[in-house]
Amino acid sequence: MVKQLLLEVGLEEVPSHYLPQTLDQMRDLTSRMLQDHRLPYKKIMALATSRRLVLYVEGLPEKQIAASREIQGPPKKSAYDAKGQPTQAALGFAQAHGVSPNALKVKKTDRGEYVYVILEEKRLATLDLLKELLPQYLGKLTFPKTMRWGKGKARFVRPIHWILAVYNGHVIPFQYANLKSGNRSYGHPLMSPDGFIVRDFKSYLQGTRKRCVIVDQNQRKAMIQKQITLLSRTKKGWVEDDEELLEHNTFLVEYPVALMGRFENHFLNLPVEVLINVMREQQGYFAVQGSDGGVLPYFICIVDVKARKMREILVGHERVLRARFEDARFYFEEDQRIHLEQRVEGLKGVIFHDQLGTLYEKMQRLTTLGSYLAERLEPSSVTILQRAARLCKADLLTGMVREFPKLQGVMGREYAKRQREPEEVYRAIFEHYLPRSTSDSWMPKTPVSKFLAIADKLDTLSGCFGIRLLPSGSEDPYGLRRQGHGLVRILVDGIFLKLSLRDLVRTSLSLYKGKVKGDPDEIVAEVINFLRERMHAFLRARATAAKSQEVGAAWFSEGTYRSDLVDAVLLHEFDNIAEAYRRIVALVIFHQRPEFEPLMVAYKRAARIVPEGFLVPVCPDLFKEPVEYELFE
């Protein structure tokens, strides 16, 4: 029989966004704990629902594996006298470690001969060891927020209702948070709350499923995916792939049941993004879309119960969504009473950062920096760019964006479009926020959008670096890595091949007019080095998620990342991201050709022959072969 460890902690409902990170933590912590205590295993599984955390380990031995440790003692010359008899130093060393002097060994080292003792570690029974380790294990789990309940002092993510702990069919006896462990689990609190005895993992899965609990999050996710696909098809619609929303609903329930609701057609007059945002962000619902990409008057919600009166549950969801849509419609209509131009002055009262000024000042910097780009790369777009820059932050003062912050840019575009601003203006108002994340596939399309997006992201980077708000380790409260990554993704575009990165950063920094601290040249160098690192991250992501038709497919499609080839370009000179990208791709492709290795061998030989610091102009008069002239040219 395979030896198994099963630990379940029954809880009050845990926020769904806590659980993915908790599962990773459980796996890592378990692996380290077992390795540190000489307990090999075959498999670790971490499972979770909204009301329970489950750890399953398969293949544990009955006892710790054998181990010994070698302890160094005094030098041989101090441990033995001239007759080879142990001295007091040797006797004391042996006594301290509970062995006979005859058990001492002599070993040669770099520092001479020393006395050693080899101690066999005790092999504790796994059951005895686990009853000591599991309370410590629970105490080491961390969460964004914890709480204390009752009279106990233990803190956990939510109050614990029961602890199931079984190894090889036996209860692992311990106490945590004033609760004793046992071999009893419980079903779904609404549909089948009774308890049942657990012998092993198989009986646990059978017992929970029989009582309307799907413990495995991957099974729940598959159930949700299948249900929303089938329901959307009944209306000849589809649901957009949304891993984040799917994960949120997966950890929100123990037994997922999908319901399709309806809302009134007149709400379809709201922008598509507004409808989807309300359903997704506010309610956690899936929007049903039609073949034309528009939203159909239907939504899908995931509930954690299967009851006789499901229609009553659905009516409640429809009522809540209707109220949210009414709020959105109110803000949408009220916002349009004030032109975006009239809101611009209000930006003077909104702080961008207490050391970097207001959003109005940021808008002015974006206008200047965006114009700098437009004048050099597309002079005919300067006027349009300046108009877009002036209006791009005005929607932050609208009721809709205050109520639904993720609609910034979206509402600016919609209001500007309805207020008859030119298409390039209202597109740039939205697109200058793109890409919103490192994985976002949406990018600014028009030159004006690209110029404004660059100005916005670089303004934030320059300002934060100028007042020493630098990202460190896992901390990046101002999203500078995301901003830098987005900046690199835009600047690889061929239209920026003649753009000096150093001049651009220096111009951006100069617009802060005394607000930044330190030497401007040093700050410019720091920003450029930061973007060089982001270039590495961009290329690494490109290598991981490459497509075979992409430039440099032989490199990218393999999912490999050659940092040496990238450094060969980036460490030489880094003043134009578009050019650097093309050089890297060219080098990657060239290094796969058969002549690359012989050429490198020839170069290295020549490099070893030429003295260090040797700088002499080439003399074409000495050439003999035509190929020498071709190489020189």
Number of C-alpha atoms within 10 A of each C-alpha: 5 9 15 21 25 24 23 23 19 21 19 13 16 19 14 17 15 16 21 16 11 19 18 12 17 22 18 13 15 19 17 10 16 17 11 10 16 17 18 17 16 9 12 16 15 22 22 26 25 22 23 21 21 20 19 20 22 19 16 20 18 16 17 19 15 11 11 10 10 10 12 15 20 16 19 22 15 15 22 18 12 8 6 10 11 20 17 13 16 22 17 15 23 21 12 9 12 10 15 12 17 9 11 19 14 16 14 11 8 5 7 10 14 18 22 21 21 15 15 11 12 12 15 16 13 20 20 13 16 22 18 14 16 20 15 13 14 17 14 13 13 15 14 8 10 12 11 15 13 9 8 11 11 16 17 20 19 19 19 20 13 21 24 22 28 26 25 21 16 15 20 26 18 17 15 17 22 12 13 14 22 21 24 18 21 21 20 22 14 13 15 14 13 12 14 16 14 25 17 19 20 9 13 21 16 13 19 21 16 13 21 21 25 24 24 17 19 14 12 24 19 12 17 22 16 12 18 23 16 15 19 22 13 10 15 13 22 22 19 12 10 10 9 10 14 20 19 18 24 27 24 23 25 28 23 24 19 21 19 22 18 17 16 11 10 9 16 16 9 15 16 16 15 21 20 19 18 20 20 17 12 12 14 19 24 26 27 26 22 17 10 8 12 15 21 22 19 19 26 24 23 22 19 19 19 15 12 8 8 13 12 11 15 17 13 12 21 20 12 11 21 16 11 17 20 12 15 22 20 13 17 21 13 13 19 15 8 13 15 22 15 10 17 20 13 14 20 16 11 15 15 16 12 7 13 20 16 16 22 21 18 27 25 15 22 29 24 19 27 26 25 18 24 23 13 12 18 14 13 10 17 20 14 18 26 23 19 29 32 21 23 31 22 26 29 22 17 21 18 24 21 14 12 17 12 15 20 22 25 22 26 25 24 19 20 25 16 12 15 10 16 13 13 19 26 27 25 31 31 23 25 26 25 25 21 15 15 17 11 10 9 12 18 21 15 12 18 30 27 25 28 29 29 27 29 25 21 24 24 21 26 26 24 20 22 26 15 13 15 17 16 8 5 6 9 13 11 14 14 21 21 18 27 26 23 26 25 23 19 23 21 18 15 13 13 18 16 14 18 13 19 17 12 19 22 17 17 25 27 16 20 18 8 11 14 21 12 12 9 14 12 11 22 23 14 15 22 17 15 19 23 21 15 21 23 18 17 19 22 18 16 18 20 15 13 21 16 12 10 12 15 20 17 17 21 25 18 14 16 14 17 13 11 9 15 20 14 13 17 22 10 9 10 17 18 18 27 20 19 20 21 18 17 19 19 13 17 19 16 13 16 12 9 9 10 13 12 10 12 12 11 10 12 11 11 11 11 9 9 10 9 8 6 7 8 6 6 9 8 10 7 8 12 9 8 8 10 12 12 8 7 10 6
